[in-house]
Amino acid sequence: MTEPSKSPFTMVGVADGEVCVDDVCEVQSARTTQAGANPEAAPATETASEALAVDGL
Amino acid sequence: MSDTVKVDIWSDIACPWCYIGKRKFESALTSFDGSVDVEYHSFELAPDTPEEVSESAIQRLVERKGLSHAQAQGMIDRVKSIAESVGLDYNYESLQPTNTVRAHELLHYAKSHGRQIDMKERLLRAYFIEGRHVGRVEELADLAAEIGLDRNDALRALKSREFLAAVDADKSQAREYGIQGVPFFVINGKYGISGAQDADTFAAALRQAKDERLAAV
């Protein structure tokens, strides 16, 4: 996960995969639409997020 | 220009997706026909966590997140299930929550001896599978010795905080990049991948980066 205004990178894959932020981790069922096949493409946005907090463990 | 693909990975030890993401990334490497240089960088998800934590993993979920015991157990079960799908047998019953800054310092120590990748794997396995305490310097020195590093020298580096500045530098770099969550992969300083994504995503990005390098030669 990045702060879009700061990120210097071309993002690949789903907007956010399974990622931990602060001390919270999320279980996401995310569907990759670009799958990194073309990293120049816009980041995928179709993410069905099932946010389940898991305490940094 | 080298055709080696550089991959910088920001991650923490106390981060279930970081270990799962590591496995998925490694899976991508097995199908990648090229040279890859991997470097791990420090990211602390919970820097305020004390070295000694009396609660169990599930107690911390219940008490800090206001969850029921059943909800907390359900979350842990889901993470364990996903970990199992990539061959990792997470053991939350024996997991010992702790502050991870010293473990990050040890990673930088290991990097200075060319052993960072091995140290990263050893620390993650120790934390999530073996129930080892990765916040205590004596235990960390043991883990260093277990991958063949000099235990006494590792202990000296940890006690003197020799690599704390390196950890802070990684954290500052992450802030400059706008990285808010981990794992976060940067490929050839150009492409960013957030989270433990599919191996196919990593593989495609590696191929793209390699092709660009070759085209530039």
HADDOCK unambig.tbl for C-alpha pairs under 7 A between the chains (distance, minus, plus):
assign (segid A and resid 1 and name CA) (segid B and resid 179 and name CA) 6.05 0.50 0.50
assign (segid A and resid 1 and name CA) (segid B and resid 180 and name CA) 5.36 0.50 0.50
assign (segid A and resid 1 and name CA) (segid B and resid 181 and name CA) 4.82 0.50 0.50
assign (segid A and resid 1 and name CA) (segid B and resid 194 and name CA) 5.26 0.50 0.50
assign (segid A and resid 2 and name CA) (segid B and resid 178 and name CA) 5.05 0.50 0.50
assign (segid A and resid 2 and name CA) (segid B and resid 179 and name CA) 4.37 0.50 0.50
assign (segid A and resid 2 and name CA) (segid B and resid 180 and name CA) 5.18 0.50 0.50
assign (segid A and resid 2 and name CA) (segid B and resid 181 and name CA) 6.92 0.50 0.50
assign (segid A and resid 3 and name CA) (segid B and resid 178 and name CA) 4.65 0.50 0.50
assign (segid A and resid 3 and name CA) (segid B and resid 179 and name CA) 6.38 0.50 0.50
assign (segid A and resid 3 and name CA) (segid B and resid 180 and name CA) 6.71 0.50 0.50
assign (segid A and resid 6 and name CA) (segid B and resid 176 and name CA) 6.94 0.50 0.50
assign (segid A and resid 6 and name CA) (segid B and resid 177 and name CA) 5.78 0.50 0.50
assign (segid A and resid 6 and name CA) (segid B and resid 178 and name CA) 4.89 0.50 0.50
assign (segid A and resid 7 and name CA) (segid B and resid 177 and name CA) 5.08 0.50 0.50
assign (segid A and resid 7 and name CA) (segid B and resid 178 and name CA) 5.24 0.50 0.50
assign (segid A and resid 8 and name CA) (segid B and resid 177 and name CA) 6.50 0.50 0.50
assign (segid A and resid 9 and name CA) (segid B and resid 190 and name CA) 5.21 0.50 0.50
assign (segid A and resid 9 and name CA) (segid B and resid 191 and name CA) 5.18 0.50 0.50
assign (segid A and resid 9 and name CA) (segid B and resid 192 and name CA) 5.29 0.50 0.50
assign (segid A and resid 10 and name CA) (segid B and resid 190 and name CA) 6.22 0.50 0.50
assign (segid A and resid 10 and name CA) (segid B and resid 191 and name CA) 4.78 0.50 0.50
assign (segid A and resid 10 and name CA) (segid B and resid 192 and name CA) 5.80 0.50 0.50
assign (segid A and resid 11 and name CA) (segid B and resid 191 and name CA) 5.74 0.50 0.50
assign (segid A and resid 11 and name CA) (segid B and resid 192 and name CA) 4.63 0.50 0.50
assign (segid A and resid 11 and name CA) (segid B and resid 193 and name CA) 5.89 0.50 0.50
assign (segid A and resid 12 and name CA) (segid B and resid 191 and name CA) 6.59 0.50 0.50
assign (segid A and resid 12 and name CA) (segid B and resid 192 and name CA) 5.99 0.50 0.50
assign (segid A and resid 12 and name CA) (segid B and resid 193 and name CA) 5.35 0.50 0.50
assign (segid A and resid 13 and name CA) (segid B and resid 193 and name CA) 6.73 0.50 0.50
assign (segid A and resid 13 and name CA) (segid B and resid 201 and name CA) 6.03 0.50 0.50
assign (segid A and resid 16 and name CA) (segid B and resid 194 and name CA) 5.32 0.50 0.50
assign (segid A and resid 16 and name CA) (segid B and resid 195 and name CA) 5.95 0.50 0.50
assign (segid A and resid 17 and name CA) (segid B and resid 194 and name CA) 5.82 0.50 0.50
assign (segid A and resid 17 and name CA) (segid B and resid 195 and name CA) 4.20 0.50 0.50
assign (segid A and resid 17 and name CA) (segid B and resid 196 and name CA) 5.58 0.50 0.50
assign (segid A and resid 17 and name CA) (segid B and resid 197 and name CA) 5.28 0.50 0.50
assign (segid A and resid 18 and name CA) (segid B and resid 17 and name CA) 6.16 0.50 0.50
assign (segid A and resid 18 and name CA) (segid B and resid 195 and name CA) 4.65 0.50 0.50
assign (segid A and resid 18 and name CA) (segid B and resid 196 and name CA) 4.97 0.50 0.50
assign (segid A and resid 18 and name CA) (segid B and resid 197 and name CA) 6.70 0.50 0.50
assign (segid A and resid 19 and name CA) (segid B and resid 17 and name CA) 5.97 0.50 0.50
assign (segid A and resid 19 and name CA) (segid B and resid 181 and name CA) 5.98 0.50 0.50
assign (segid A and resid 19 and name CA) (segid B and resid 182 and name CA) 5.39 0.50 0.50
assign (segid A and resid 19 and name CA) (segid B and resid 183 and name CA) 6.18 0.50 0.50
assign (segid A and resid 19 and name CA) (segid B and resid 194 and name CA) 6.99 0.50 0.50
assign (segid A and resid 19 and name CA) (segid B and resid 195 and name CA) 4.42 0.50 0.50
assign (segid A and resid 19 and name CA) (segid B and resid 196 and name CA) 6.50 0.50 0.50
assign (segid A and resid 20 and name CA) (segid B and resid 15 and name CA) 6.67 0.50 0.50
assign (segid A and resid 20 and name CA) (segid B and resid 17 and name CA) 6.83 0.50 0.50
assign (segid A and resid 20 and name CA) (segid B and resid 181 and name CA) 5.19 0.50 0.50
assign (segid A and resid 20 and name CA) (segid B and resid 182 and name CA) 5.28 0.50 0.50
assign (segid A and resid 21 and name CA) (segid B and resid 45 and name CA) 6.57 0.50 0.50
assign (segid A and resid 21 and name CA) (segid B and resid 180 and name CA) 6.14 0.50 0.50
assign (segid A and resid 21 and name CA) (segid B and resid 181 and name CA) 4.28 0.50 0.50
assign (segid A and resid 21 and name CA) (segid B and resid 182 and name CA) 6.68 0.50 0.50
assign (segid A and resid 22 and name CA) (segid B and resid 45 and name CA) 4.57 0.50 0.50
assign (segid A and resid 22 and name CA) (segid B and resid 46 and name CA) 6.01 0.50 0.50
assign (segid A and resid 23 and name CA) (segid B and resid 45 and name CA) 5.11 0.50 0.50
assign (segid A and resid 23 and name CA) (segid B and resid 46 and name CA) 5.20 0.50 0.50
assign (segid A and resid 35 and name CA) (segid B and resid 200 and name CA) 6.70 0.50 0.50
assign (segid A and resid 35 and name CA) (segid B and resid 201 and name CA) 4.73 0.50 0.50
assign (segid A and resid 36 and name CA) (segid B and resid 201 and name CA) 4.82 0.50 0.50
assign (segid A and resid 36 and name CA) (segid B and resid 204 and name CA) 5.31 0.50 0.50
assign (segid A and resid 36 and name CA) (segid B and resid 205 and name CA) 5.48 0.50 0.50
assign (segid A and resid 37 and name CA) (segid B and resid 204 and name CA) 5.27 0.50 0.50
assign (segid A and resid 37 and name CA) (segid B and resid 205 and name CA) 6.93 0.50 0.50
assign (segid A and resid 39 and name CA) (segid B and resid 205 and name CA) 6.51 0.50 0.50
assign (segid A and resid 52 and name CA) (segid B and resid 75 and name CA) 6.68 0.50 0.50
assign (segid A and resid 54 and name CA) (segid B and resid 61 and name CA) 6.94 0.50 0.50
assign (segid A and resid 54 and name CA) (segid B and resid 75 and name CA) 6.49 0.50 0.50
assign (segid A and resid 55 and name CA) (segid B and resid 61 and name CA) 5.80 0.50 0.50
assign (segid A and resid 56 and name CA) (segid B and resid 14 and name CA) 5.80 0.50 0.50
assign (segid A and resid 56 and name CA) (segid B and resid 15 and name CA) 5.68 0.50 0.50
assign (segid A and resid 56 and name CA) (segid B and resid 45 and name CA) 6.81 0.50 0.50
assign (segid A and resid 57 and name CA) (segid B and resid 14 and name CA) 5.26 0.50 0.50
assign (segid A and resid 57 and name CA) (segid B and resid 15 and name CA) 5.79 0.50 0.50
assign (segid A and resid 57 and name CA) (segid B and resid 16 and name CA) 6.22 0.50 0.50
assign (segid A and resid 57 and name CA) (segid B and resid 57 and name CA) 6.77 0.50 0.50
